[in-house]
Amino acid sequence: MSRASDSHNLAVQSPTARPEQDADWLRRVGVRHGNSALPLGFKWSLNIAVLIVVAMGVLGFYLIQQQEAGYRSQANGFSQLIVGQLVRISGEPLMAADELALQILLKRHAQDPLILGVELRDTEGNVVASSGVTPPPRIEVPASRDGVVSWEWQNGAYSAASYISPVRFHDVVAGQLTVTFDRSPLEAYINRTVRFLFFSTLLLILVGVVLGSALAYRLSRPIQQLARVGEELDTGTPSPDVGRRDEIGRVLQSFSKLAEGVRARDRAEEALSRYVSAGVARHVLDGQCRPVPGGSDVTGSVLFCDIVGFTELSEQRRPVEVAALLNDYFGYFAVAAESCGGTVDKFIGDCIMIVFGVPDEHRHHALHATTCGMLIQRLTGRINELRETRGLPTVMFRVGISSGSMLAGNLGSADRMQFTVVGDTVNVAARLCSMAHPGGVLISDSMLSYGFPGSAERYRSLGATSIRGRREPVAIREMDVEAVARDLEADRLIESILSSVRQ
């Protein structure tokens, strides 16, 4: 019983659901067409073409139907007029049974090229007089208000229409008149008219589509110019003169000025990014970093890395050689920091300072910082191998990392400021860096609560250690760099960093 009821409900709902499904399908097709990657001029041309085809098709169909209906109505009126005349003049001779007069009358009318045949019967259905074609038995066709019945038929040679009307004389029915008309000329004329209207409609559709396409492409040309101006933002080429003075020209000129401003901003950001980190450059140019001294409390991680024995190295080498050495190592370290989501805050002689979680907050800042410390020491080993093969001097680095609260913002004067971080966390990281062994990584014990790469046993506890300038001791852990690198399978990432810098 339930299944029968469900089937009945589905049967009842389906006629209503079908139009909704069709409308939804058409809506999806329209949205897909509007969002397609086709040129705007082509889509406008297609829309105009479809509109013209539908409008002209409906108009042409309406005109054809009206012309055909008009011609058939005229033919029917003419036929009924002829039938009415014959009925009036044949009533008296039919009542008088004057067969000769009737036969002459019918033959004279049958000579008309549009009349195929005429037949006159008495009230008993007997043929009194006839001339020409006799129509086949009529189908059941209702009579008109004046009693006239008509039907159309064909025999292969021509198309005909027969009319049957009662013959009255002084309100007395004397018999029945049948007149058959040739409709072949009318059908031929209607066919010629239909063909003319059909081809005229096609011609108008073709002309409308051509003109509409030309108009669509002309209207879309300013938008194409806007698109080209937008594409020129990537190439850096200046926008050409649009050559228009109307509203569209003013829009294009404004867009060209906007594009030039964007290019200038990109050049400024590119230049600024060479002296500060890309994240800080974006914050400054976007207005997120207010040009006033001060800052805000943030939670992040700080990594310090410096060269072991840099004073002795500087004494033995020329300054240009020392600068080339620093640039070689620091170039790899900067890529490693970026791959871990860090930001190079500054280069201080032989030291590089990297911050994580600043200026863009990230909850895994400690994990990224310790991963970066491991990569720096592993990269140092690979860079030293490469430099030894070329006979260049090599160095070792110490790394110290700390996580916690710090102040991030602008430090300096109103005339010259620097975006950096300060606080106890920064001081602890700097002190840990100076305490680390060559090739080692020291981290504060509190960093493990923020997350760390590898397993916990890879971080050996060194206990609480007093740090110069700080009252309370700091619990320190030393990273097993080789073990953490194996846990993370860091060799592939190191090869990627080395290849990217070489390129």
C-alpha positions in Angstrom: 0.0 0.0 0.0 2.9 2.3 0.8 4.7 1.6 -2.5 1.5 2.2 -4.5 1.0 5.5 -2.7 4.7 6.5 -3.4 4.3 5.6 -7.0 1.2 7.6 -7.3 2.9 10.6 -5.6 5.8 10.4 -8.0 3.5 10.2 -11.0 1.6 13.2 -9.8 4.8 15.2 -9.1 6.7 14.4 -12.2 4.8 16.8 -14.6 5.6 19.7 -12.2 9.2 18.6 -11.5 10.0 18.3 -15.2 9.7 22.0 -16.1 11.7 22.9 -12.9 14.5 20.5 -14.1 14.5 22.0 -17.6 14.7 25.5 -16.1 17.5 24.4 -13.8 19.4 22.8 -16.7 19.0 26.0 -18.8 20.2 28.1 -15.8 23.3 25.9 -15.5 24.0 26.2 -19.2 23.7 29.9 -19.0 26.0 30.2 -16.1 28.6 27.9 -17.7 28.4 30.0 -20.9 28.8 33.2 -19.0 31.8 31.9 -17.0 33.5 30.3 -20.0 36.9 31.4 -21.2 35.6 32.3 -24.7 36.3 35.9 -25.9 33.7 38.4 -24.8 33.0 39.5 -28.4 32.3 35.9 -29.4 29.9 35.4 -26.4 28.1 38.6 -27.2 27.9 37.7 -30.9 26.5 34.3 -29.9 23.9 35.8 -27.6 22.8 38.4 -30.2 22.7 35.7 -32.9 20.5 33.5 -30.7 18.2 36.4 -29.9 17.9 37.4 -33.5 17.3 33.8 -34.6 14.6 33.3 -32.0 12.9 36.6 -32.6 13.0 36.4 -36.4 12.0 32.7 -36.3 8.9 33.5 -34.2 8.1 36.5 -36.4 8.5 34.5 -39.6 6.4 31.6 -38.3 3.7 34.1 -37.3 3.7 35.8 -40.7 3.6 32.5 -42.5 0.7 31.3 -40.4 -1.2 34.6 -40.9 -0.6 34.6 -44.6 -1.8 31.0 -45.0 -4.8 31.6 -42.8 -5.6 34.8 -44.7 -5.4 33.1 -48.2 -7.5 30.2 -47.1 -10.1 32.5 -45.5 -10.3 34.5 -48.8 -10.6 31.3 -50.8 -13.3 30.0 -48.5 -15.3 33.2 -48.7 -15.0 33.2 -52.5 -16.2 29.6 -52.6 -19.2 30.3 -50.4 -20.1 33.3 -52.5 -20.2 31.2 -55.6 -22.2 28.5 -53.8 -24.7 31.1 -52.6 -25.2 32.5 -56.1 -25.8 29.0 -57.5 -28.2 28.2 -54.7 -30.3 31.3 -55.4 -30.6 30.9 -59.1 -31.1 27.1 -59.1 -34.0 27.1 -56.5 -36.8 28.0 -58.9 -35.9 25.6 -61.8 -35.2 22.8 -59.3 -38.8 23.2 -57.9 -40.2 23.3 -61.4 -38.1 20.1 -62.3 -36.7 22.0 -65.3 -33.7 19.7 -65.9 -32.6 21.3 -69.1 -32.3 24.7 -67.5 -30.5 23.3 -64.6 -28.0 21.4 -66.8 -27.3 24.5 -68.8 -26.8 26.5 -65.7 -24.4 24.0 -64.1 -22.3 23.6 -67.3 -21.9 27.3 -67.7 -20.6 27.6 -64.1 -18.4 24.5 -64.5 -16.5 26.3 -67.3 -14.8 28.4 -64.6 -11.2 27.1 -64.2 -11.5 27.2 -60.4 -14.7 25.0 -60.4 -14.0 21.3 -61.0 -17.6 20.1 -60.8 -21.2 20.9 -59.9 -23.9 18.4 -58.8 -27.6 19.1 -58.0 -29.8 16.5 -56.2 -33.5 16.6 -55.3 -34.8 16.1 -51.8 -34.8 12.3 -52.2 -31.1 12.3 -53.1 -31.4 11.7 -56.8 -29.0 13.5 -59.2 -31.0 16.0 -61.2 -28.1 17.6 -63.0 -24.3 17.4 -62.8 -21.2 18.6 -64.6 -17.5 17.9 -64.1 -15.9 16.1 -61.2 -17.9 14.2 -58.7 -16.4 14.4 -55.2 -15.8 11.3 -53.1 -18.1 10.7 -50.1 -17.6 13.3 -47.6 -16.4 12.7 -44.1 -18.5 13.8 -41.1 -18.0 17.5 -41.1 -20.4 19.8 -39.0 -22.5 22.2 -41.0 -22.2 26.0 -40.6 -25.0 28.2 -39.4 -26.4 28.5 -43.0 -26.3 24.7 -43.5 -23.1 24.7 -45.7 -20.8 21.8 -45.2 -17.3 21.8 -46.7 -14.3 19.3 -46.8 -11.0 19.1 -48.6 -9.8 16.0 -50.5 -7.1 15.0 -53.0 -6.9 12.5 -55.9 -3.2 12.9 -56.8 -3.8 15.2 -59.8 -5.1 18.1 -57.8 -6.2 19.4 -54.5 -9.9 20.1 -54.2 -12.5 21.4 -51.7 -16.2 20.5 -51.9 -19.1 22.5 -50.5 -22.6 21.1 -49.9 -25.5 23.5 -49.4 -29.3 23.0 -49.2 -31.3 24.7 -52.1 -34.3 26.6 -50.9 -37.1 28.3 -52.7 -39.4 30.5 -50.6 -38.1 28.8 -47.4 -38.9 25.4 -48.9 -36.0 23.0 -49.3 -36.0 21.9 -52.9 -32.7 19.9 -53.0 -29.0 19.9 -52.4 -26.2 21.5 -54.3 -22.5 20.3 -54.3 -19.8 22.5 -55.8 -16.1 21.3 -56.0 -13.4 23.9 -56.3 -9.8 23.4 -57.5 -7.4 24.4 -54.6 -4.2 23.6 -56.5 -3.6 27.2 -57.6 -4.2 28.4 -54.0 -1.8 25.7 -52.6 0.8 26.7 -55.2 0.4 30.4 -54.3 0.6 29.6 -50.6 3.8 27.5 -51.1 5.4 30.3 -53.1 4.5 32.8 -50.4 5.8 30.5 -47.6 9.1 30.0 -49.5 9.4 33.7 -50.0 8.8 34.5 -46.3 11.0 31.6 -45.2 14.0 32.7 -47.3 13.4 36.4 -46.4 13.5 35.4 -42.8 16.7 33.5 -43.3 18.2 36.5 -45.1 17.2 38.9 -42.4 18.6 36.5 -39.7 21.9 36.3 -41.6 22.1 40.1 -42.0 21.1 40.5 -38.3 23.8 38.0 -37.2 26.5 39.7 -39.3 25.6 43.2 -38.1 25.1 42.0 -34.5 28.5 40.2 -34.5 30.2 43.4 -35.8 28.4 45.5 -33.2 29.3 43.0 -30.4 33.0 43.0 -31.4 33.0 46.8 -31.6 31.4 47.1 -28.2 33.8 44.6 -26.7 36.9 46.3 -28.1 37.3 48.7 -25.2 37.0 45.8 -22.7 39.7 43.9 -24.7 41.9 47.0 -24.4 41.3 47.0 -20.6 42.3 43.3 -20.6 45.5 44.1 -22.5 46.4 46.8 -20.1 45.9 44.4 -17.2 48.1 41.8 -18.9 50.8 44.5 -19.3 51.0 44.6 -15.5 53.0 41.3 -15.7 55.2 42.3 -18.5 56.0 45.8 -17.2 55.5 47.4 -20.6 53.9 50.9 -20.7 50.2 51.1 -21.8 49.7 52.6 -25.3 47.5 55.7 -26.0 44.0 54.4 -26.3 43.0 57.1 -28.8 39.5 57.7 -27.4 38.1 60.8 -25.7 34.7 59.5 -24.6 33.7 57.8 -21.4 35.4 54.6 -22.4 38.6 56.4 -23.2 38.6 58.1 -19.8 38.1 54.7 -18.1 41.0 53.3 -20.1 43.2 56.2 -19.2 42.3 55.8 -15.5 43.0 52.1 -15.7 46.4 52.8 -17.5 47.3 55.2 -14.6 46.3 52.5 -12.1 48.4 50.0 -13.9 51.4 52.3 -13.8 50.8 52.8 -10.1 50.7 49.0 -9.6 54.0 48.6 -11.6 55.6 51.3 -9.5 54.4 49.6 -6.3 55.8 46.3 -7.5 59.1 47.9 -8.3 59.2 49.5 -4.9 58.3 46.2 -3.2 61.0 44.4 -5.2 63.6 47.0 -4.2 62.4 47.1 -0.6 62.5 43.3 -0.3 66.2 43.4 -1.0 66.8 45.2 2.3 64.0 43.9 4.4 62.0 40.6 4.3 59.3 40.2 1.7 56.6 39.9 4.5 57.7 43.2 6.1 57.8 44.9 2.7 54.3 43.8 2.1 53.1 45.0 5.5 54.8 48.4 5.0 53.4 48.9 1.5 49.9 47.7 2.4 49.8 50.2 5.3 49.5 47.4 8.0 52.8 48.6 9.6 52.2 52.2 10.8 55.1 54.5 10.4 55.4 55.4 14.1 57.7 53.9 16.7 56.1 51.2 18.8 54.9 47.7 18.4 52.7 44.9 19.8 53.2 41.8 21.8 53.4 38.6 19.8 54.4 35.0 20.4 57.0 33.6 18.0 60.5 32.1 17.7 63.9 33.6 17.1 66.9 31.9 15.6 70.5 33.3 15.7 73.3 31.8 13.7 76.9 33.0 13.6 80.3 31.9 12.4 82.8 30.2 14.7 86.1 32.0 14.8 85.0 34.9 12.6 87.5 37.4 14.2 90.4 35.2 13.2 89.0 34.6 9.8 88.5 38.4 9.2 92.1 39.0 10.2 93.5 36.5 7.8 91.3 37.4 4.8 90.7 40.5 2.7 87.3 42.1 3.3 86.1 41.3 -0.2 86.9 37.6 0.4 85.1 37.7 3.8 82.1 39.3 2.2 82.0 36.7 -0.6 82.1 33.9 2.0 79.3 35.4 4.0 77.1 36.0 1.0 77.7 32.4 -0.1 76.5 30.8 3.1 73.8 33.4 4.0 72.3 33.0 0.5 71.6 29.3 1.2 70.4 30.1 4.8 67.9 32.7 3.5 66.4 30.1 1.2 66.2 27.6 4.1 64.5 30.1 6.3 61.9 30.9 3.6 61.2 27.2 3.0 60.4 26.9 6.7 58.2 30.0 6.8 60.8 32.2 8.5 61.7 35.8 7.8 65.3 37.0 7.8 65.2 40.0 10.2 68.7 41.2 9.7 72.3 40.4 8.9 74.6 41.5 11.7 78.2 41.0 10.5 78.8 37.3 10.7 75.4 36.7 12.3 72.0 36.1 10.8 68.8 36.7 12.8 65.6 34.8 11.6 62.2 35.2 13.1 59.2 32.8 12.9 55.6 33.8 13.4 56.4 37.5 12.7 55.1 39.5 11.0 52.6 36.8 9.9 51.4 34.8 12.9 51.7 31.0 12.7 51.0 28.5 15.5 53.8 26.1 14.4 56.5 28.8 14.7 58.7 26.7 17.1 58.5 23.6 14.8 59.6 25.7 11.8 62.4 27.4 13.7 64.0 24.1 15.0 63.6 22.6 11.5 65.4 25.6 10.0 68.2 25.2 12.6 68.7 21.6 11.6 68.7 22.6 7.9 71.3 25.3 8.4 73.8 22.9 10.0 73.2 20.2 7.4 73.5 22.9 4.6 76.8 24.1 6.2 78.2 20.6 5.8 77.2 20.3 2.2 78.4 23.8 1.4 81.8 23.1 3.0 82.1 20.0 0.8 81.5 22.0 -2.3 83.9 24.8 -1.2 86.7 22.3 -0.4 86.5 20.9 -3.9 87.1 24.4 -5.3 89.9 25.2 -2.8 87.9 27.8 -0.9 87.9 28.3 2.9 85.2 26.7 5.0 83.6 27.7 8.3 81.4 26.3 11.1 78.3 27.8 12.5 76.5 27.9 15.9 72.7 28.1 16.2 70.6 29.2 19.1 66.8 29.2 19.1 64.2 30.4 21.6 60.4 30.8 21.6 58.1 32.9 23.6 56.5 36.4 23.9 58.3 39.4 22.4 57.6 42.9 21.1 57.3 43.2 17.3 57.2 46.6 15.7 59.1 49.7 14.7 62.2 50.7 16.6 64.2 53.8 16.1 63.3 57.5 15.6 60.6 59.2 13.7 63.1 59.8 10.8 64.5 56.3 10.6 62.9 53.1 11.9 63.5 49.4 11.6 60.8 46.7 12.0 62.3 44.1 14.3 61.6 42.1 17.5 63.0 42.7 21.0 62.5 41.1 24.4 63.8 38.4 26.6 63.1 35.7 24.0 65.4 37.4 21.6 68.1 37.8 24.2 67.9 34.2 25.2 68.3 33.0 21.6 71.4 35.3 21.1 73.0 33.9 24.3 72.2 30.3 23.3 73.9 30.9 20.0 77.1 32.1 21.6 77.0 29.0 24.0 76.4 26.4 21.2 79.3 24.1 20.0 80.4 24.4 16.3 77.8 22.6 14.2 75.4 22.4 17.2 71.9 23.7 17.8 70.8 24.8 21.3 67.1 25.5 22.1 65.3 26.5 25.2 63.4 23.7 26.9 60.1 25.6 26.7 60.2 25.3 22.9 59.2 21.6 23.1 55.8 22.6 24.3 55.2 24.5 21.0 56.2 21.5 18.8 59.4 20.1 17.4 60.6 17.9 14.5 61.6 14.3 15.1 61.2 12.5 18.4 61.7 13.9 21.9 64.8 11.8 22.6 66.6 13.7 19.8 66.8 16.7 22.2 69.3 16.1 25.0 68.7 18.1 28.2 71.6 20.1 29.5 69.8 21.3 32.6 69.2 24.8 33.8 72.0 27.2 32.9 72.7 30.7 34.0 72.8 33.2 31.2 74.8 36.4 31.3 72.5 39.4 32.0 69.6 37.3 33.1 68.6 36.5 36.7 66.8 33.3 36.3 68.5 30.3 34.7 67.2 28.8 31.4 66.6 25.1 30.8 68.5 24.2 27.7 68.4 21.3 25.3 70.8 20.3 22.5 69.5 18.9 19.2 71.0 15.8 17.7 71.2 17.3 14.2 72.0 14.1 12.3 69.3 12.1 14.0 66.6 14.8 13.3 67.7 15.1 9.7 67.3 11.3 9.3 63.9 11.5 10.9 62.7 14.2 8.5 64.6 12.7 5.5 66.0 16.2 5.0 68.5 15.3 2.2 65.9 15.9 -0.5 65.0 19.3 0.8 68.7 20.2 1.1 69.3 19.2 -2.5 66.3 21.3 -3.5 67.7 24.3 -1.7 71.2 23.8 -3.2 69.9 23.6 -6.7 67.6 26.6 -6.4 70.5 28.8 -5.2 72.8 27.6 -8.0 70.2 28.5 -10.5 
